[in-house]
Amino acid sequence: MSPTQHVIAGHATEDIPDIDQISRQFDREADYRTHSGLFKWVVAIIALCFSCFQLYTAIFGLLDAQLQRAVHLSFAMALVFLLYPSRKKWSRQEMHWIDAVLAVLAAATPLYIVVFYHELVYRAALPTNLDILFGIIGVLFVLEAARRVVGWPIVIVALVFITYAFVGPYIPGTFAHRGVSPSMLVAHLYYTTEGIFGIPLGVSSTFIFLFILFGAYLEKTGLGQFFIDISNAIAGWARGGPAKVAVLSSALMGTISGSSVANVAGTGSLTIPMMKKLGYKPEFAGAVEAAASTGGQLMPPIMGAAAFLMADFISMPYGEIIKAAAIPAVLYFTGIMIGVHLEAKKKGLKGMSRKELPNIFKVFKERGHLAIPLAAVVYLLVSGMTPMRAALWAIALTIVCAMLRSNTRISWVDVIKALIEGARAALGVVVACATAGIIIGVVTKTGLGLKLGSALVALAGGVVLFTLMFAMLTSILLGMGVPTTANYVITSTIAAPALLQLGVPILAAHMFVFYFGIIADITPPVALAAFAGAGIARGDPLMTGVNAAKLAIAAFIIPYIFVFSPSLLLIDTTAWEVVRILITSVIGMTALAASVSGYLLVRTRFYDRIMFLVGGLMMIDPGAITDSIGICIVAAAFLIQFLRQRREDDNSARLNGSAVV
């Protein structure tokens, strides 16, 4: 592939590798066929019908739960087998006859439930041999679809759970269970709403799909470029400007994108070359973009798909979820911004010339109206409207707002294309939700969730901090190669119950595992977002992952803070309490960033770093005593830095004076 030349604010940046190639390499969902001829139209028509079905049921009323989910899965399975080849070496331009046949069979299997729905309801406790046969085929097709779109890790996890269902009676100790026959397990997984057609797929078949469609329309209007231009205008001139632009633009892009790797490819193709041109090393430039893009899934109003699942799992309105997530998300990006600023100071990096940057007033005048749908969806969700209705209004408003000015107007062809692209973008989430349903089905059938939660508490000796650490490690390990959606489903059934047993509020417990499932995208050794950033920056992938984890140190600290002090999630709190925790959190994050980067006012020495590290960690538990001790230690380290800076300035002044003489 030939490199792509990018232009920013009228100035050409260096050549960078082909973005599509990098996306395909690190994001399996992006590695799909680009059909031509007959199959191009077949895929387009199926995708269009998929989106129209979702819109129709959202407007005129959903079908019975299992029917809605079965049709939803049928459309998705057809598209998965048509778009994603069975083998990597098969062509991405031509359809293989095996995949065409499998697409028909995979789509037909869920329709068995639609065709024989009433009969299946009447004989729910006594499935026939034909029912079991279709159930087995359906489970296998879901696992194969997951292998194609998501990868082996989630398939292996699902197979481990299925194996446990059969071998449980032979396991000694706590994890033993009475056993499940193959027919009972298949019936539970495929013909109830506790398996494949359970809550995850239910959420996917209603509002997750609509929000993905909303994101597709926002992309069509050019909102992404608007975010990048605004970020350039706000921060491009500051010290280390392009890196701060990467943080701001990725935070804004995160409001419309739920994929870390896609966010890296979208904004990183512009920001990473700018950072390298300014003097950042490739490994740091890629890390900045990866850390910022990963945080996009934490940024309301449209967070990662798992946030919608959380709302259903804990029976809380999605508007409450985004209100609770707002302050931690701002702190996350503040932490990255602090790390970027300190790195820029340490290297003496400057910002870009204001002449190179867009004018913020001009940008808002020309394209500011594109952000109206985002503001509207926040208002609708917070005011209590259901996510599905809010998404519908937001889609309609996006199209209307785009029509307000000629330079943002989209054609009816673009309206149709967004329906097609939205359906394709939803496939990864649909398949991940269906596969996660297999895991949930085994957990509910065997009672494994409670056993694992109790074992986790016992392993930690009932100590909250140790239980949190084990839950963090579990979430990060499962997140290595497993999509955030499936990761959250697994950890919310394994780790979250352990936290609940220790009295952690339900929202804080679920938000804790949600955060660490997302952070897995930048945690070595499998850090897909960091690897994508390294591919664009032409840097070392492992070092890029290490730098990204260091930059995102706030993300490792914030979940502990809101577990120990749920006020950060706006749970039973006052304005003063929130302000106090915000102040101590920012001080703690700054101290940790100084310890990690080795710089605050001047370069740190060994004892400075230790003091900043200890002082910052003391503020994890925002109590009066721990905060006071932490602030005293940080203040002492700051004073040492200040005196050393004065001494270095005096020495520099004397040397300059001698040189003049």
Disulfide bonds with the S-S distance in Angstrom:
none
